[in-house]
């Protein structure tokens, strides 16, 4: 069953169909339920934005969104296949208690740790086991030439890489219509995402301002040499 918009669409393939590379697909179970920190750790592009909570519980943002390249691990430091495993089988004839000692047989053995000491040791180990955040590049990516950077920035929203804004499609889709389609997607994952809504809004605003600037320069070519200070 198709929606009313697609029913009246005469394009072949239809603008907002899978044939026009606008269907982001289904999120696999491995990527469902990830926290924002976990998603950012596996992102090849890191959108940097300032999001804050408003007094009545809503969220807002300030400034612009910058997208930086980020290095992330593609494999564990040591693969499971490289670990040498040895299996030792003990028969009943070889099993003895000779040379086996227990701390209870040691004279003046140290008293066992109390429950409080055990908890403190566990807390100390968890605090020391920290991981470094992946290295982030110092130069923002080119949003107009970097193919697939939407899916690299939000892997839980674009799990297959399809429906990326810079993706190849038969019919061009306007920026506003593109983001509206995603935010109203049937499973609601784009609308519920804490960062994507601000990413989409700021991206559209910046790109629209860029288009207006290009149009103005075409109409006033003599002012093309003006610097930001002069403006």
N, C-alpha and C positions, 0 to 999 in steps of 0.2 A: 504494500500500500504506500502511495506517495503523498506528500503533503500538497497543499493548495498551490504553494509557490512553484513546485516542480510540475504540477499538472498544467500550469499555464506557460511553462518554459518551453520554447520552441527550439532551443539550441540542441545540437547533437555533438557530443554528449551534453546532457543537461548541466547547467552551471554548477549546481551544488550536489553533484553526484560523484560516485566513486570514479567514474570514467574521466572526470575532470580533475582528478587528484585533490579532492576536497574532503574525503572521508578519512578521519584520523584512525579509524579502526578500534578494535577492542583492546583494553588494557589487560595484559596477562596477569595471572595470579601473583607472579614474582614481584610485580611493580605496584600491586594494590596495597594500600594501607601504609605506605612509606611516609615518614615524617618529613618536614621541610628540610631539616638538616641532612637526612639520608638522601633525599632527592638531589640536593645541592652537591653532595659528595660524589655522585656518579654523573654529574653534568659536565660536559666538555666546554660549555659556555656558562659563565656565571653572571646573571643580571644583578647589578648593584643598585639598590633603591632604598629610600628612607620611608619606612612604613611605621605609623604610630597609631595608638588606640585613642579614640575620641572619648569625651566624658560619658556619653550615653551608650557606650559599647560598640559603636561603629568604628571602622578603620579608615584612615586617610593616608596620603603620602605627600611628600614634598620634594621639590627638585626634579631632576631628570633621571631617567634610567640609562645606565651605562652597561654595556655588555663586554666582559673581558674573557679572553681564552683561559681555560683552566686545565691543568694537567691532572689526570687521574690514573690510578693503577688499572691495568687491563688483566693482570694476573697476580696471584699471590706470590710473595717472595720465594716460597718453596712449594713446588707443586706436589700434590699427594703422590703422584706416580714416581717422583724422585726419592721418596722416603724409603729407606731400606727396612724391610720388615723381616723379622726372624721369628719362627715358631719353635718353641721348645716343648717337648713332650716328656713328662715325668712319669715313670712307671712305679708301681707299688714297691718293687724290689729296691729302687734307688731312693725312695723317699725316706729320710731319716730326720730325727730331731737333733742330731749331733751338731755342735757349734752354732746352735740357734739360741739366742738370748733375748730376754724381754726386759724392759726397763724395771719391771717390778722385782727382778732378781738382783739389780744393781744396788749395792749398799749406798745409803744417803742420796738416793736419786732425787733430782730436782722435782719440786711439786708440780703437778700438771697446771696448765694455764686455766685461769678462771674463765667463766663465760664472758665477763666484761673484757678481759685481755684478748680473748679470741675475737670478739667483735671489733675491738680497736685495731688489731692486726689486719683483719679483713678490710676495714675501711681504709687503712693506710695503703694496702696493696691496690685497691681500686682507684685511689687518688693518684698513685704513681703511674698507673697504666694508662697513659694518655697517647693519643695519636695526633700527628701534625696534620693540619689542614692542607689539602693539595695546593701546590704553588699556582698563583694567579698571575697572568701576564700584566705588564704595566701599560700596554697600549690597547685601547678598545678595538674590537673587531669592526670591519666595514660591514654595516648592516645591509648594504645594497649588493655586495658582491660575494658575501659568505653564504654559500648554499647550505640550506638545512640548519641554520643556527637556531630557529625556533625549537626544533626537536632536540637539538643539543642542549638548549637551556632548560627545557621542560620534558625530560624523557618519560615521565609518567603520563603526560598528556598526549605526546606523539610517540608512542612506543615503537611503531614501525617506520617512522620517518616520513610517512605519507601525510598529505594535507599541509605541509610546510608552506609558508607564504612565498618563499623564493623557489618553490618546486616547479617543475615543468608541467604545464597544463595546456589544454587545447584553447580554452577561452580565459581571457584575463578577468580577474575579479577585483573590484575596487576594495581599497583597504577597509573602509567602514563596513561594507557588506561581508568581507572576510571575517572580521572580528565578531560581527553580529551573529554570523552563522555558528561560530565556535562557542560563543557564550550561551547560545540557545540550543546547543547540541543535546540530543535526547537523553543521554545519561547524566547530564548536569555536571560533569567533572570540571569543565572549564569555568563555569560560573562559581563553583564551590572552591576553586583553588585560591589560597590566600594571596598569592603574588601575581598570578596571571592577569587578573582584572586590571591591576594598576600598570602592569607591563603593557597590556593592550591599549589602554587609554593614553598613556604617555607616548607610546610608539606612534599611534595614529596622529596625535597632536603635533609631534615633531615632524613627521613626514608631511602632514598637511601644511605646516609652516614652511617647509622646504619647497613644496610645490608652489605656494603663493610667492615665495621669494624668486623662484625661477621665472614665474610669469611676469613679475614686476620688472625684472632685469630685461626680459625680452621687449617690454613696452618702453623701458627707459635705458637703453644700452649705454648712454653717456655716464650713468651712475654705477656702472659695473666695477669701476676701479676704486670705489669708496671703501674705506676700511671700517672696521667696527667702531673705532674711535670717532670717525667722522659721522657715522650714522647716529 
